[in-house]
Amino acid sequence: MTSPSPHSLWLTVAIAATGLPAAAQDAYPAKPITLVVPFGAGSGTDMVTRLVGKSLQESLRVPVVVENKPGANGAIAAASVARSKPDGHTLLVGSATTNAANFAFFPGKLGYTPESFEIVSGLSASPISLYVPIDSPWKSLADLKAASQQPGRALTCGSGNAVTQVACEVFRLQTGLPMTNVPYKSNPNSLIDVAGGQISFAFSDAGAAQPLLEGKRLRPLAVAATQRHAAYPDTPTFEELGVQHFEFTGWTAVFTPAGTPAPVIEKLHQATHKAITSPETRQFLQRSGSVAKAMSLAENRQFAAGEVARWSRYIKESHVKPEQ
């Protein structure tokens, strides 16, 4: 057997040495991960993101940073992530607003499209409810109608994103209540003004409302779902109160820019699925009136596409216009 020459031995060692760093650099994640939240700190989306981010940090063993970028119905944050490098290190915590309703509201004007993203995993889902001040005399929709007929009374409905803005407008159309929609940058902001008496009521997800409910500053009047909310068993649905086909759900999900390698998406999906199905996250979501949206990658993709189509039909049929 012929022994390898010193030159061939050197070449073999050199190839092996250069291959190892390359493999290490290709491993994901290679640096901190940023979760971009389209709404302000304290929103339902923000709170569940921070809990999930903590779990991702433990699973993926890199720092996970939560960055809030509110404004323009979440479009500022979504567009910034759509422009980022598709390597799984910058992720969007999208919602029914950013990744469904906005496409129907602002076609061609967002700086991103449904094709700009790949869904990684659903996070949470929560029905939207109508909230009034805790000391309000309004106990039913009939009370709101009576209040609107009082001289000098002008009802105002707060909305912090596209979903709740549509809820305000459709509520006005279906009930005939004279009211004005007041847009905010996020649902927590609108709810604070409801609690403070600056506006009459607001629509919001349960997560954003929870701190003010616990502080005895808000009261849910009706739930926009087909059945009563588990967190508010004594609060009727709009259907029970005579408002038919009034169903709005807030949901959150993790998205990565289109073009992210499939193995990276799969690794992120597994880590996120672990995070949202953990006892700690389930308990948190249950306390805030939400549920974990745990699905397979295929189910997530089908869900995301279905939401885009549903909101497109909804906006066309209702003729609701966005706040500019």
N, C-alpha and C positions, 0 to 999 in steps of 0.2 A: 504494500500500500504506500502510495506516494504522500509524503507529508506536505501540508500546505506551506507555501512560501511565506516569508515574513510579510511581504507586501499584501498577499491575499488575506492574511490574518488581520492586518491593520485595517483593510477595507471592510472586512466583516464587522469588526468592532465599531468602526466609524458609522456604518449604516445602522447598526443596532442603537448606538448612542443618539443618533439624530432622530430615529424613529420614536423613541420613548417620549421626548418632550412634545413631539407632534401629537401623539396619542393623548397626552395629558391635556394639551391645549384644546383638543377637540371634545373633551369630556364636558358634559353639561350637568350642572351650571358651572361656568368658569369665573363668574364674578357676581356681585350682589344683584338681586332681582328687585325691580321696582313695580309696585302695584299702583297704577294710576286710577284714582277715584274721581269721577266727573262731578261730584257734589261735595258740599262743605263738610267739615268735621262735625260729627254728631248725628249725621244722617243715618238712616238704617243701613244704607250701602256702606258707609264708612265704618260703622261698628262691626258688621260681620266681616268686612275686609281685614280689619286689624286682628280679629280672632283667627281667621284663616291664615293670615300672614305669619302669625306666630307658629302655627303648625307647619307651614311650608318651610320656615327657617329651620325647624328641628329635623324635618325629613330630608331636605336637600342640602343642609349643612352650609348654607351661605346666608349672609344678612339679607333680610327682606324689608324693603323700605316702602311705606305707604305715602303716596304723594297726592294731595288734594288739589284738583284743578277745576273748581266750579265755574259756571258761566255758560251762556248760550245753549241752554238745555242740554248741557253735557258735551256739546259738539267740540269745544276747545280741547278737552281732554282726549276725546276719541280721535280727533284728527291728528293730535300730536303722537299718539301711539301708532296710528296707521302709517305715519311717516318714519317711525323708528326702525331700526335694524331687525329683521325677522329671525332672531336667534333665541327667543324665549326669555330674554332678560328684562324686557319692558312689556308689561301686560296691562290690559284695560279691564277694569272691573265694570263691565257694561250692565245695562239694564233695559227694561221695556222701553224706556225713553231713548237712550242713546242708540240702541241696536234694533229698534223696531219702529216706534212712533216717529222718530226724527226723519226717517227716510220718506215717510208719507207727507210729513209737514214741510220739509225743506228739500225737495228733490233737486239734486244737482248743485246744492248750495252749502253742503256740509264740510267739504274737504275730505270726505270719506264715503264709501258705499258699502253695501252688504258684502261685496267681494273683497273689501279691504282687510277682512279678519277671518280667522279660523277660531271656532269656539273650542275652548279647552274643557270647561266643566260648568254646569249649573251650580249656583251657590244656594240661593234661598228664594222663597216665594211667599207673598203675603197679600191678602185682599186689601183693597183700598177702602177706607171708611171716612165718614163725615164726622168731624169733631167740632164741638162747641165749647165755650168757656164753662168751667165747672159750676159757676154760680149763675149760669144762664137760666132763664125761666123756660127755655125751649126744651120740651120733652119728646116732641114728635115733629113730623113734617107739617102737620096741621098747625102747630104752633108757629113754625117758620112762615107759613102762608099768612097766618093772622098778623104776624109782626110786619110783614111786607106791606100790609094794607094800612098800617098806622101812618098818620100824617107826619111827614118829615123823616120817615124811616127809610133808609137806603141799605139794602142787604149787600154785603160784599163777600166774595168767595176767594179764599187764598189758594194758590197753586204753586208748587215748587219745581215742577217739571212738566214735560209734555203729557204724561199720563194723567196727572191730576188736573192739568188745564183742560184736557178733553172731558174729564169727569165733571168739572164745573160747568162747562158749556152744555154738555148733554143733559145734565141735571136741570139747567135753566130751560132748555128746549122741551124736555119731557114734562116738567112740572108747571111751566108757565110763570115761575116766580120771577119778578123783576129784580135783577141782581147784576152786579158788576164783578167780573173776574179781576183779581189783583195778582199779578205774577211776582214770584220771588225766585231767588237763585237756588233755593233748596227747600224741601218740605219743613225741616226744623225751623227755618226762618219764618215761614208762614204760620206755623203753629204757635210760635212765641207771640206773634201779634194777635192771634186768636185768644190766647190765654190772657194777654194784656188788654184786650178789648178794643184794639185798633181796627180789627176786621170782624165780621160777624161769625164766620165759620171757615173751615178749610178741609180739603180732601188730602189724605196722606196715607202712607203705609204705616203699619203698626209699629215697626222698629223705631221710626223717627218720633212717634208719639209717646212711646213708652216712658221716657224720663218725665214728661209733663203729666202723664197719667199717674205715675207713682208719686209725683209731687202734688197731687190733688188740684191740678190746674186745668185739666181738660176732661171732657166726657164724650164718648162716642155716641152719636145719635142714630146712625144706621150704617150697615155694612154692605158694600157693593159686591156681593157674592151670591151664589146659589143657595148657600146654607149659612147658618150663623157661625161667627168666628169663635173658635175654641177659647180664645182669650177673653171674649165678651159674650158669654152665653145668654145674658139677659138683653142684649142689644139686637133688635130685629134687622132683617135684611131689607133692602129697598123694595124687593118684590113683595114682602109681607106688608109693606106700607103702601102698596099700590103702584109703585114705579117699576114697570116691567122691562126686562132685557137690559138691566143696568148692572153690568158686571165688569169690574176692573181689578186686575191683579198686578201688583208690583213684583218684579223678579230681578235677580242679579245673576250674573254669570261672568266667568273669566274668559277673555278673548286675547289672542296673540295675533300680530300682524300676519297677513297672508304670505305664504312662502316659508314659514317656519318649518324646519325639518320634521317629518312625521315622528321620528324617535323622540324628539324633544317634546312634541305635543303629547305623546303617550306618557312620557315620564311626568310631565306636569299634570296630566289628567289623573294619574294614579295618586300623586301626592295631594292634589286638591280633593279628590274623592275621599281619601283618608281623613283629610281635615274636616270636611263637612259631615262625615258620618261618625265622627268621634263623639263620645258621650258629652264632652264639654260643649261642643258646638251645638249639638242637638238640644241640650238643656238651655243654652243661651237663646237659640231660635224660638224654643217653646215659650220662654219667658217673655219674648218680644212679640209673640203672636205669629211667628213665621214657621215654615217647615224647610228642611233641607231638600234641595232639588238635586238628588243623587240619581244620575242616569249614566248609561254607557255613552261612549263617544258618538256612536251612530244615532242614539236617541237624542243626544244634545244637538247634533247637526239638523236632525229632522225638526226638533222643537224651534231652533233659531230661524230656520227657513219658514216655518209655519207662522211664527209671530210677525215676520216681515210682511207676509201675504195678508194676514188677518188685519193688521193696522192699515195697510194700503186700501183694503176694501172698506174698513170702518171710516176712514177719513173721507173717502169719496162719497159714501152713502150719507154721512152725517153733515157734510159741508162745514165742519168745524174748521176755523182758521186759527193758525198759531199766533201767539203773542210775538210781536216783532221787537 
